[in-house]
Amino acid sequence: MGIRVYVPSDTTAASIGADRVARAIEAEAKRRNLSIDLVRNGSRGMFWLEPLVEVETSAGRVAYGPVTAKDVPELFEAGFLNGASHRLFHGVTSEIPWLKQQERLTFARVGLIDPLSLSEYEANGGLAGLRKAVSMPPEQIVAAVTESGLRGRGGAAFPAGIKWQTVLNAAGTQKYIVANADEGDSGTFADRMLMEGDPYCLIEGMVIAGLAVGATMGYIYLRSEYPRAWNTLNAAIERAREAQVLGPSVLGSGKKFELEVRLGAGAYICGEETALLESLEGKRGQVRAKPPLPAISGLFGCPTVVNNVITLASVPIILSCGAGFYKDYGMGRSRGTMTFQLAGNIRHGGLVEKAFGITLQQLLYDFGGGTISGRPIRAVQVGGPLGAYVPPKDFDLPLDYEAFTARGAMVGHGGVVVFDDSVNMMQMARFAMEFCAEESCGKCTPCRIGSIRGVEVLDRVAAGERPSENLELLESLCDTMQYGSLCAMGGMTPFPVLSALKHFPEDFGAS
């Protein structure tokens, strides 16, 4: 076996040339008659350094980046296979401050291993949680998840243990586990990175969930824009089945759990759990009225656990290391770690996994390095396109579910999109209404009609037509949408609109 060289197969890395770099490295090694073992790993999450090439050396894995195909002959000439210094050299990967200052629990293996190697997964802590779970009674598994304080990482932050307990207690001969992988929020990519870089982690989490609540079948509802994740997940499921991680007798326990991946059709509303279930059943993706909750009557009318990818991928470490270990991270009722995704006008964009309690200031400057434009940050949208805009005066706010809620904001799925002082916040408010109008499932009037009226009102404000009256009307409209909509699509669209108006009134012609 030759020297191990790692080039990410991650979508972000591939979009900026990682596949070309991998081919160039293989060709150059062949030309020089050198033996290498090329591994297509996941991304480390340092997107400004992608494509990031790593080499296994006696000093550990060392990093070079961003590497282009044209740089490859020069790297070979410099002796990069021996970890030699070069203008693209960053030293030992694990010592790069961006990575060293993180607490990677869920993402501990992403970028480290061959995503499809079950043996590497197991050698790095994988399957330890499942091996414990197969010998535990369901109630004990649920109790561990409850005690850990794990809450839904998809945005709602509902305690996972309570949801699991409800499904465990629900009557029904058939129960389901559904992973919501319809990651549609702007500036978010954690689910994709996990599925492409460590698919067995999600699979293991789903199997444990099945054992916990008595479910024998699981589905991963994947957005259609993630073809690499689709290929990786399906290949991983096949190998997991061959190794008895899935199938009629999980790890020889006699307990059954099967798993399939299903592609979504590109509708943002299908990120809402009941619309997702409708789509999964082959129907149009429309929100269901609640009750009944999916935990009681979900997929095909059966009790169903619907959790986000990161929620389920957090379960294996809770089982393997204990609820107390996981609970030691975080603050207040926000326990464990969160995968924050830095995007927009940011110098160092990428994924940061930190315990709850880190401030926006630390994320934006210690990790993000400020704006790539060099201009001051004016606003940050946290929690996707329905998240509130946070002004610089609130950057000391700790990233914690309750702290953000108290300020009229939300942590959501952990997306952080940055805007410098050139942004027009009234246009951003208009975009929120326009986005809602485009993506609404149309089932309820406040969302379907309110968003269209919102665009019209903001256009009148922009044209200078009776701004005071129209802004008053806008606030009334937002109130109707927030409290009258059937789901969070219409109910949360007012968050970005009202926060923009509150913190940046000058952009709306107000004083």
Secondary structure, 3 states (H helix, E strand, C coil): CCEEEECCCCHHHHHCCHHHHHHHHHHHHHHCCCCEEEECCCCCCEHHHCCCEEEEECCEEEEECCCCHHHHHHHHHHCHHHCCCCCCEEEEHHHCHHHHCCCCCCCCCCCCCCCCCHHHHHHCCCCHHHHHHCCCCHHHHHHHHHHHCCECCCCCCCEHHHHHHHHHHCCCCCCEEEEEECCCCCCCCHHHHHHHHCHHHHHHHHHHHHHHHCCCEEEEEECCCCHHHHHHHHHHHHHHHHCCCCECCHHHCCCCEEEEEEECCCCHHHHCHHHHHHHHCCCCCCCCCCCCCCCCCCHHHCCEEEEEHHHHHCHHHHHHHCHHHHHCCEECCEECEEEEEEEECCCCCEEEEEECCCEHHHHHHHHCCCCCCCCCEEEEEECCCCCCEECHHHCCCECCHHHHHHCCCCCCCCEEEEEECCCCHHHHHHHHHHHHHHHCCCCCHHHHCHHHHHHHHHHHHHCCCCHHHHHHHHHHHHHHHHHHCCCHHHHHCHHHHHHHHHHCHHHHCCC
